Structures are given as C-alpha cells and as structure tokens.
Amino acid sequence: MNTLQPIARVTARLQAGEISSVELVQQILARAADPTGEGQRIFTRVYADAVDQAAEQDRRRARGEIASPLAGVPISIKDLFDVAGETTLAGSKALVGSPPAGRDAEVVAWLKQAGAVIIGKTNMTELAFSGLGLNPHYGTPRNPWDRARGRIPGGSSSGAAVSVTDGMAVAAIGTDTGGSVRIPAALCGLVGFKPTAARVPREGVLPLSGTLDSVGPIAPSVACCALLDAVLAGERVEELQSVPLGSLRFAAPQRYVLDGMDSQVATAFEQAKSRLAAAGAQIVEIPFAEVEELPELNAKGSFSAAEAWAWHKGLIESRSELYDPRVLTRILRGKDISAEELATLHQRRADLIQRAQRVTAQFDALLMPTVPVVAPELGGCSALACRLRRFSISSLPISAAVHPLRQAQDRLRQAQGERRKKCRKTETVRAELVEARAANGSRWREGDRPC
C-alpha cells in the first residue's frame, strides 16, 4: 500500500467522506506502534490525544467549519518545538529534567489553529548538529530505500522525513540550519523547503544557530511544502499554478558544488538538466566562484559552533558526559571563537550574500544536487559528513538573501510574491521530471526525489 499522499489528496478524501480524520489517525498510530516498523526510532513522543484531536476536526467538518486545508491532517513535529507542559529534549539526554515549556511554540500554535492533528514529536540528530541523522540516545530511523541494508536517513530532521515516507504523518515540520530539512528530504525521496530564517517565527524552538536556523516542511510535493509554509508564516494559502518551462532561465553552478559527486547522483543530475532543456528551459552554466570562499570563511569556526557553545556552555560544564561525543566535539569548536571573530564572520557573510545575489539575480533559480551521494549504509557514513557539509553550507547565502519579514510592508509583499513565484517554478520543474521518470518506467513514485 502506498502511504505517501499529498496533502491535497488527503484533504479531498476527508471532504468527500472517503475517510475520516479519526480513521486516518488510527491507521497512523497503528503503524507507529508496529514493532516491526520504524515507529520507535521515528518518534520520541506519540500523542495519546491524537484521536481526540482528529474527532474534534471531524465534528467541525460536519458542521462546515474547516479552519484550513490542514484541518484533520496528521502532521509530525521535530523534537525541538516547545509543547506546553513538556520538556523539549531536541534528541538529547543532557536536557532531560529541564523545566517544561510554559506554552506551545508559535509554530505549534499556528498548526493547531489551522486544525492540523499533531501526531507526535520526531527523532533527530542530537541538538540538530549533523546532516547524517544519527542518534545514539533514541536510535536512528532507517532510510526507506534499501531498508534491509540499513541506510542513513539524513539529518538533522531524520525522524521527520521517515515519518512521512512510512505513512506515520502526511507531512512533517522540521528545522534547517545548514541542510537539516533538505538533506533528509533528498535522501528519503521527498521535498524539503528551507525558507528565509526570519520568515517563520522561531519563538519556542530550541536553537542551534540563531543566525541561520529556519523552520521548514518536509512533504511529498512542492505544493505541500508551499501550503505548509504559508500556514506557518501566517499567509493566505493559494493554489500553485505552473509556469511554462520555456519562460524560465536557470543557472547551473559548476566546480565547488559539483565536487565529490558519486556516479549515480551525477547521472541523475545530468538527466534532469537534459530533460528540462529539452522542454524549453534555458540552462546556463556559471562558475559561481563566490561559494568557493565558504571553507576559508568558516576556517576558524562556524556560526553554529559559536552560537551553540554560547547556549550549551553551562550544561556542558555540568553534564558533558550525556552529550553524543560527535555533537559535543562540534559544539566545543565554538569555545575558541572570539567576539571579534564572530563579528567579522557576520560582516563577511553579509558581503558574500550581496555578491552572490548579484550573480543569481538574472536567473529564476539555481540547479544543484541537494546531496553529493546516495544515502550510505549506517556503518559507512563517516566520510560523508565532510562532503555533506561542503554541499549544504553552499546554500546558506542564497537562502539568507531573501527579504526578511521585519522589513517594510511593501518589501514584505514583494517577498511573499517572490516566494510564490519560486514555488510555482519549482513545481513546474518537479512535474516535468516526474513525467520523465514515468515515461521511462522508473521505479520512483510521484513526489519521490532519489537525490
């Protein structure tokens, strides 16, 4: 049975009476409780009141009270969002015993107001500080592809992605600092979206880097991500309309962003570009030398290390033995970053953003592989960490270049319009590539992304 269904399909079934929200949630809870499945590694907490949430949405639907397209739809949330009365663990043992949250994170409150059914909190790399998805405390959910061999799910939003592929949520809400939504989405055959950091409120979200953190969805399709993003940002939900591929101009960066690709990813990427070009899209190869400055820019340490050290310093001094040693090592790198060096890093990043934006302004989008390799096996991924870091960090200046929400209202409206345009263009590309896979008899399903 294919459990991967776009939100629009689930909503249509609920509205037509083909299934109730209660029935949908009961099916999901049964999968989560199945000892032969990944549920125990996907979730750090499953909400016992999920059926009650669903029943309330069914009653409201019967009365014609539908809060949003998410009404009655089961959604999972990453284990770093505050829920009133619970201790937020962020996949860590070091935070056990910390005071419970006094109120829901703003993101959680928005989801509840929209009528979403919160199924549970999903497992993650401890404190969101790795792109592999490994967690020695609560287990590592296995990638749905080639599960018998056991491959990494990607991280840090590991449980979020696998909750969707395994039918334990219709979509998931994660966070992304340097790839934590995009990497697991890519490795698990889904769509992940990292919005501008300031776009979605981060109150009540346990931070990794206040500079780079953003809240974003993982879902079966671009349209699903656009819908969730609109809800989380408090915008009106609008249906995506495709645009003619012949009207789009893409940049395909070379050199740095393509270094280290394995043959499978390289072949898939070339096939995707060829298909888009054949459909009329203009693809221009550019050096994009600006991103090649990133290793040197972060040579003395990253925002994540510096800002994570500032947040965890007290805990590490008293409970360092409870941290995953791999995560602890990353945090400790921030200990020696001075205030002057951090200020310089902010200045250089701002300059890099401006220069990168000038290069990309003439294009509708950049075409790049999300990850350089297919998901490695759980026991053979140590060499991948550096390669993922090279790829994921290259997207940060571009993501950060979008107008932040706190600017003037006219700039905000412009930014919202640009986001919708980008989503429409991305959906056009996705639809073309899905059609190509179907025509070639590919085994990948609608909404899947092998790399």
VOGUGU-665508 format. One record per residue (C-alpha): residue number from 1; residue in one letter; x, y, z. Coordinates in pm, whole numbers. Each point is the difference from the previous one (the first is absolute). Layout:
// VOGUGU-665508
[atom NUM A [X Y Z]]
...
END
This chain:
// VOGUGU-665508
[atom 1 M [0 0 0]]
[atom 2 N [136 344 -94]]
[atom 3 T [-31 215 313]]
[atom 4 L [160 307 -161]]
[atom 5 Q [-282 238 -90]]
[atom 6 P [13 376 -68]]
[atom 7 I [-195 219 241]]
[atom 8 A [-247 97 -274]]
[atom 9 R [-88 -366 -57]]
[atom 10 V [-49 -64 373]]
[atom 11 T [-215 311 34]]
[atom 12 A [-212 -103 -299]]
[atom 13 R [-58 -344 152]]
[atom 14 L [-99 155 333]]
[atom 15 Q [-239 240 -169]]
[atom 16 A [-156 -273 -215]]
[atom 17 G [-56 -221 302]]
[atom 18 E [223 -277 -136]]
[atom 19 I [180 -2 334]]
[atom 20 S [-33 187 328]]
[atom 21 S [282 170 182]]
[atom 22 V [-49 -246 286]]
[atom 23 E [42 -297 -235]]
[atom 24 L [306 159 -155]]
[atom 25 V [160 63 338]]
[atom 26 Q [-82 -349 125]]
[atom 27 Q [176 -148 -304]]
[atom 28 I [302 218 68]]
[atom 29 L [14 -88 368]]
[atom 30 A [-17 -369 -87]]
[atom 31 R [302 40 -230]]
[atom 32 A [187 194 268]]
[atom 33 A [-66 -276 256]]
[atom 34 D [96 -286 -235]]
[atom 35 P [312 -160 157]]
[atom 36 T [122 -108 -344]]
[atom 37 G [-2 357 -130]]
[atom 38 E [206 311 64]]
[atom 39 G [-244 170 237]]
[atom 40 Q [209 -43 313]]
[atom 41 R [295 168 -174]]
[atom 42 I [-210 262 -181]]
[atom 43 F [-176 145 304]]
[atom 44 T [127 117 336]]
[atom 45 R [-363 59 102]]
[atom 46 V [-335 -106 -150]]
[atom 47 Y [-301 198 116]]
[atom 48 A [-271 -211 161]]
[atom 49 D [-256 273 -67]]
[atom 50 A [55 -6 -379]]
[atom 51 V [-327 -191 -48]]
[atom 52 D [-183 259 210]]
[atom 53 Q [155 277 -211]]
[atom 54 A [-117 -179 -315]]
[atom 55 A [-353 -56 139]]
[atom 56 E [-33 372 69]]
[atom 57 Q [101 81 -359]]
[atom 58 D [-252 -256 -133]]
[atom 59 R [-275 166 203]]
[atom 60 R [97 341 -128]]
[atom 61 R [11 -124 -358]]
[atom 62 A [-350 -140 39]]
[atom 63 R [-114 347 105]]
[atom 64 G [177 160 -295]]
[atom 65 E [269 154 223]]
[atom 66 I [325 -67 -183]]
[atom 67 A [285 210 136]]
[atom 68 S [242 -58 -288]]
[atom 69 P [111 -265 -252]]
[atom 70 L [190 -157 293]]
[atom 71 A [-317 -65 201]]
[atom 72 G [3 -362 117]]
[atom 73 V [334 -73 -171]]
[atom 74 P [257 -187 215]]
[atom 75 I [329 191 30]]
[atom 76 S [317 -86 194]]
[atom 77 I [224 258 167]]
[atom 78 K [373 -20 68]]
[atom 79 D [109 -59 360]]
[atom 80 L [123 356 48]]
[atom 81 F [-336 180 -10]]
[atom 82 D [-144 95 338]]
[atom 83 V [-333 -156 98]]
[atom 84 A [-155 136 318]]
[atom 85 G [66 -219 301]]
[atom 86 E [280 -203 -163]]
[atom 87 T [377 17 24]]
[atom 88 T [148 67 -342]]
[atom 89 L [279 -256 -46]]
[atom 90 A [126 63 -355]]
[atom 91 G [116 -361 -22]]
[atom 92 S [227 44 302]]
[atom 93 K [45 -168 339]]
[atom 94 A [172 311 137]]
[atom 95 L [-330 189 4]]
[atom 96 V [-194 -265 193]]
[atom 97 G [-130 159 319]]
[atom 98 S [-4 353 -141]]
[atom 99 P [-309 209 82]]
[atom 100 P [-304 -69 -221]]
[atom 101 A [-111 255 -256]]
[atom 102 G [-249 254 127]]
[atom 103 R [-179 24 -334]]
[atom 104 D [1 -139 -353]]
[atom 105 A [256 122 -250]]
[atom 106 E [-160 249 -234]]
[atom 107 V [34 -251 -286]]
[atom 108 V [-192 -262 200]]
[atom 109 A [-267 254 89]]
[atom 110 W [-42 91 -370]]
[atom 111 L [-38 -368 -94]]
[atom 112 K [-262 -58 267]]
[atom 113 Q [-188 312 -105]]
[atom 114 A [2 -131 -358]]
[atom 115 G [-161 -324 121]]
[atom 116 A [299 -227 -54]]
[atom 117 V [15 -315 212]]
[atom 118 I [337 -14 175]]
[atom 119 I [98 -368 -2]]
[atom 120 G [323 19 195]]
[atom 121 K [352 134 34]]
[atom 122 T [258 -145 -236]]
[atom 123 N [350 -120 74]]
[atom 124 M [297 202 -122]]
[atom 125 T [375 33 12]]
[atom 126 E [77 119 351]]
[atom 127 L [-47 378 17]]
[atom 128 A [-33 11 -382]]
[atom 129 F [379 3 -44]]
[atom 130 S [64 -243 -288]]
[atom 131 G [-131 -82 -346]]
[atom 132 L [25 -377 37]]
[atom 133 G [-298 -62 230]]
[atom 134 L [176 -225 252]]
[atom 135 N [-117 -4 362]]
[atom 136 P [162 -233 256]]
[atom 137 H [-255 87 271]]
[atom 138 Y [-333 -72 -171]]
[atom 139 G [108 -204 -302]]
[atom 140 T [35 88 -367]]
[atom 141 P [-299 -51 -233]]
[atom 142 R [102 -187 -313]]
[atom 143 N [-36 150 -343]]
[atom 144 P [-306 -148 -179]]
[atom 145 W [205 -85 -307]]
[atom 146 D [200 -324 26]]
[atom 147 R [-115 -38 359]]
[atom 148 A [127 -356 32]]
[atom 149 R [358 125 -27]]
[atom 150 G [-68 295 230]]
[atom 151 R [89 342 -144]]
[atom 152 I [13 336 174]]
[atom 153 P [-311 218 -20]]
[atom 154 G [190 331 -7]]
[atom 155 G [-38 263 265]]
[atom 156 S [-42 167 214]]
[atom 157 S [-376 -36 -64]]
[atom 158 S [38 -377 -37]]
[atom 159 G [-320 -120 166]]
[atom 160 A [-196 275 -175]]
[atom 161 A [85 -135 -346]]
[atom 162 V [-55 -367 85]]
[atom 163 S [-331 79 172]]
[atom 164 V [-125 117 -340]]
[atom 165 T [147 -280 -214]]
[atom 166 D [-134 -264 238]]
[atom 167 G [-352 139 19]]
[atom 168 M [21 116 363]]
[atom 169 A [-73 359 -99]]
[atom 170 V [-125 163 -318]]
[atom 171 A [269 268 36]]
[atom 172 A [256 107 257]]
[atom 173 I [134 324 143]]
[atom 174 G [374 19 54]]
[atom 175 T [275 257 25]]
[atom 176 D [288 76 -233]]
[atom 177 T [327 174 86]]
[atom 178 G [239 -142 -259]]
[atom 179 G [-213 -267 -167]]
[atom 180 S [-200 -164 281]]
[atom 181 V [-325 -2 -200]]
[atom 182 R [143 -24 -350]]
[atom 183 I [246 -285 62]]
[atom 184 P [-246 -255 150]]
[atom 185 A [-264 101 -254]]
[atom 186 A [242 -70 -285]]
[atom 187 L [137 -326 141]]
[atom 188 C [-352 -130 75]]
[atom 189 G [-164 99 -331]]
[atom 190 L [-206 297 124]]
[atom 191 V [-11 377 -41]]
[atom 192 G [150 227 265]]
[atom 193 F [-20 379 17]]
[atom 194 K [223 235 198]]
[atom 195 P [-157 346 9]]
[atom 196 T [175 321 95]]
[atom 197 A [103 -22 366]]
[atom 198 A [-228 282 119]]
[atom 199 R [-301 -107 -205]]
[atom 200 V [-152 -251 244]]
[atom 201 P [-4 93 372]]
[atom 202 R [262 -181 205]]
[atom 203 E [-135 74 346]]
[atom 204 G [-8 -325 196]]
[atom 205 V [247 -176 -231]]
[atom 206 L [316 -130 166]]
[atom 207 P [280 168 -198]]
[atom 208 L [316 -125 -164]]
[atom 209 S [96 327 -169]]
[atom 210 G [-212 310 46]]
[atom 211 T [160 141 -313]]
[atom 212 L [-79 -290 -234]]
[atom 213 D [-288 -204 148]]
[atom 214 S [-327 -10 -190]]
[atom 215 V [-323 -201 33]]
[atom 216 G [-104 -195 -308]]
[atom 217 P [-214 -292 -120]]
[atom 218 I [76 -344 -140]]
[atom 219 A [-278 -142 -216]]
[atom 220 P [-80 -205 -311]]
[atom 221 S [-13 296 -241]]
[atom 222 V [91 363 -63]]
[atom 223 A [-367 94 28]]
[atom 224 C [-16 -159 346]]
[atom 225 C [304 197 112]]
[atom 226 A [-144 325 -137]]
[atom 227 L [-326 -60 187]]
[atom 228 L [176 -76 329]]
[atom 229 D [233 294 -39]]
[atom 230 A [-292 236 -53]]
[atom 231 V [-176 -129 312]]
[atom 232 L [314 25 213]]
[atom 233 A [68 354 -122]]
[atom 234 G [-358 110 58]]
[atom 235 E [-75 61 -369]]
[atom 236 R [-300 -79 -216]]
[atom 237 V [26 -345 -158]]
[atom 238 E [-3 20 -379]]
[atom 239 E [-1 -282 -253]]
[atom 240 L [320 -24 -203]]
[atom 241 Q [-27 57 -372]]
[atom 242 S [268 -136 -231]]
[atom 243 V [197 229 -229]]
[atom 244 P [129 -83 -349]]
[atom 245 L [346 -155 18]]
[atom 246 G [95 194 -311]]
[atom 247 S [-30 322 198]]
[atom 248 L [251 -106 268]]
[atom 249 R [373 65 16]]
[atom 250 F [205 -214 237]]
[atom 251 A [360 25 118]]
[atom 252 A [194 -325 41]]
[atom 253 P [298 76 226]]
[atom 254 Q [319 -192 -75]]
[atom 255 R [317 -94 187]]
[atom 256 Y [-48 21 379]]
[atom 257 V [-362 -114 21]]
[atom 258 L [65 -297 -230]]
[atom 259 D [323 -125 158]]
[atom 260 G [-15 -349 145]]
[atom 261 M [-325 -117 -160]]
[atom 262 D [-40 -373 -40]]
[atom 263 S [-89 -141 -340]]
[atom 264 Q [-367 -58 84]]
[atom 265 V [-60 359 108]]
[atom 266 A [202 138 -291]]
[atom 267 T [-198 -207 -251]]
[atom 268 A [-336 95 153]]
[atom 269 F [96 368 3]]
[atom 270 E [107 -1 -365]]
[atom 271 Q [-318 -182 -101]]
[atom 272 A [-211 257 188]]
[atom 273 K [176 291 -171]]
[atom 274 S [-38 -163 -341]]
[atom 275 R [-370 -58 55]]
[atom 276 L [-58 360 107]]
[atom 277 A [199 135 -294]]
[atom 278 A [-194 -221 -243]]
[atom 279 A [-323 142 144]]
[atom 280 G [113 353 -80]]
[atom 281 A [172 122 315]]
[atom 282 Q [318 202 -46]]
[atom 283 I [286 -135 210]]
[atom 284 V [318 204 37]]
[atom 285 E [311 -148 161]]
[atom 286 I [169 250 233]]
[atom 287 P [315 -31 214]]
[atom 288 F [-164 154 310]]
[atom 289 A [343 58 148]]
[atom 290 E [-150 179 298]]
[atom 291 V [-93 -325 175]]
[atom 292 E [359 -119 -26]]
[atom 293 E [82 254 272]]
[atom 294 L [-209 -187 256]]
[atom 295 P [266 -242 132]]
[atom 296 E [241 285 67]]
[atom 297 L [-277 219 144]]
[atom 298 N [-83 -273 255]]
[atom 299 A [360 -107 60]]
[atom 300 K [6 134 358]]
[atom 301 G [-345 -133 78]]
[atom 302 S [-362 34 -106]]
[atom 303 F [-302 189 127]]
[atom 304 S [-146 -331 115]]
[atom 305 A [300 -88 218]]
[atom 306 A [31 347 153]]
[atom 307 E [-369 44 71]]
[atom 308 A [-52 -358 120]]
[atom 309 W [292 39 243]]
[atom 310 A [-155 318 142]]
[atom 311 W [-331 -185 56]]
[atom 312 H [144 -327 139]]
[atom 313 K [302 123 195]]
[atom 314 G [-160 -41 343]]
[atom 315 L [-144 -343 -78]]
[atom 316 I [326 -126 -145]]
[atom 317 E [190 106 310]]
[atom 318 S [-231 -210 217]]
[atom 319 R [-130 -280 -227]]
[atom 320 S [245 -43 -288]]
[atom 321 E [-4 -380 38]]
[atom 322 L [-365 -6 -110]]
[atom 323 Y [69 154 -342]]
[atom 324 D [63 -204 -314]]
[atom 325 P [382 31 -27]]
[atom 326 R [-27 90 -369]]
[atom 327 V [-239 286 74]]
[atom 328 L [201 113 302]]
[atom 329 T [314 27 -214]]
[atom 330 R [-183 225 -246]]
[atom 331 I [-133 226 275]]
[atom 332 L [341 31 167]]
[atom 333 R [143 144 -320]]
[atom 334 G [-192 315 82]]
[atom 335 K [178 43 333]]
[atom 336 D [300 171 -154]]
[atom 337 I [-186 230 -238]]
[atom 338 S [38 353 134]]
[atom 339 A [-264 272 -15]]
[atom 340 E [218 185 -249]]
[atom 341 E [28 -305 -226]]
[atom 342 L [-375 -55 16]]
[atom 343 A [-65 362 -94]]
[atom 344 T [239 -36 -294]]
[atom 345 L [-183 -315 -107]]
[atom 346 H [-329 193 -5]]
[atom 347 Q [155 276 -208]]
[atom 348 R [156 -238 -252]]
[atom 349 R [-322 -198 -29]]
[atom 350 A [-197 318 -75]]
[atom 351 D [250 90 -270]]
[atom 352 L [-16 -350 -148]]
[atom 353 I [-380 12 -6]]
[atom 354 Q [4 325 -197]]
[atom 355 R [249 -130 -253]]
[atom 356 A [-178 -334 -39]]
[atom 357 Q [-330 178 -47]]
[atom 358 R [144 210 -282]]
[atom 359 V [109 -318 -178]]
[atom 360 T [-333 -180 42]]
[atom 361 A [-235 295 -56]]
[atom 362 Q [-20 -61 -375]]
[atom 363 F [-125 -357 45]]
[atom 364 D [-328 -151 115]]
[atom 365 A [175 -266 209]]
[atom 366 L [319 -197 52]]
[atom 367 L [19 -367 -100]]
[atom 368 M [219 -205 234]]
[atom 369 P [-6 -348 151]]
[atom 370 T [-126 17 358]]
[atom 371 V [251 -262 116]]
[atom 372 P [316 -133 -171]]
[atom 373 V [-65 -370 58]]
[atom 374 V [-284 -245 48]]
[atom 375 A [-65 -92 362]]
[atom 376 P [289 -212 134]]
[atom 377 E [-44 -293 231]]
[atom 378 L [-18 76 371]]
[atom 379 G [342 -148 65]]
[atom 380 G [178 176 -283]]
[atom 381 C [-95 364 19]]
[atom 382 S [289 160 190]]
[atom 383 A [160 134 -317]]
[atom 384 L [-330 150 -113]]
[atom 385 A [-20 257 280]]
[atom 386 C [260 230 -155]]
[atom 387 R [-151 -39 -349]]
[atom 388 L [-348 88 124]]
[atom 389 R [142 302 180]]
[atom 390 R [158 125 -324]]
[atom 391 F [-328 -27 -188]]
[atom 392 S [-253 113 258]]
[atom 393 I [187 309 111]]
[atom 394 S [22 127 -358]]
[atom 395 S [-373 77 3]]
[atom 396 L [6 224 305]]
[atom 397 P [76 336 -156]]
[atom 398 I [-264 -50 -268]]
[atom 399 S [-266 -97 251]]
[atom 400 A [92 292 218]]
[atom 401 A [-18 247 -288]]
[atom 402 V [-383 2 -10]]
[atom 403 H [-157 308 159]]
[atom 404 P [-61 -64 374]]
[atom 405 L [-345 46 149]]
[atom 406 R [95 284 223]]
[atom 407 Q [61 239 -291]]
[atom 408 A [-256 249 -120]]
[atom 409 Q [-346 -120 -101]]
[atom 410 D [50 63 -371]]
[atom 411 R [318 -209 4]]
[atom 412 L [-189 -271 188]]
[atom 413 R [-269 -19 -267]]
[atom 414 Q [271 -15 -266]]
[atom 415 A [178 -281 185]]
[atom 416 Q [-322 -200 36]]
[atom 417 G [-69 40 -369]]
[atom 418 E [352 -112 -86]]
[atom 419 R [-36 -309 221]]
[atom 420 R [-320 -99 -179]]
[atom 421 K [170 51 -336]]
[atom 422 K [292 -219 109]]
[atom 423 C [-236 -272 119]]
[atom 424 R [-189 10 -331]]
[atom 425 K [326 -32 -192]]
[atom 426 T [119 -283 222]]
[atom 427 E [-330 -183 -42]]
[atom 428 T [31 35 -377]]
[atom 429 V [347 -158 10]]
[atom 430 R [-115 -279 232]]
[atom 431 A [-299 -86 -218]]
[atom 432 E [219 -19 -311]]
[atom 433 L [250 -234 166]]
[atom 434 V [-272 -222 148]]
[atom 435 E [-154 -30 -346]]
[atom 436 A [338 -97 -141]]
[atom 437 R [49 -271 261]]
[atom 438 A [-346 -140 -72]]
[atom 439 A [67 -3 -375]]
[atom 440 N [324 -190 60]]
[atom 441 G [-165 -256 224]]
[atom 442 S [190 121 306]]
[atom 443 R [-70 -167 333]]
[atom 444 W [-19 335 177]]
[atom 445 R [-346 106 106]]
[atom 446 E [-173 336 -39]]
[atom 447 G [165 245 237]]
[atom 448 D [319 -206 43]]
[atom 449 R [344 152 -31]]
[atom 450 P [286 -251 -8]]
[atom 451 C [265 271 28]]
END
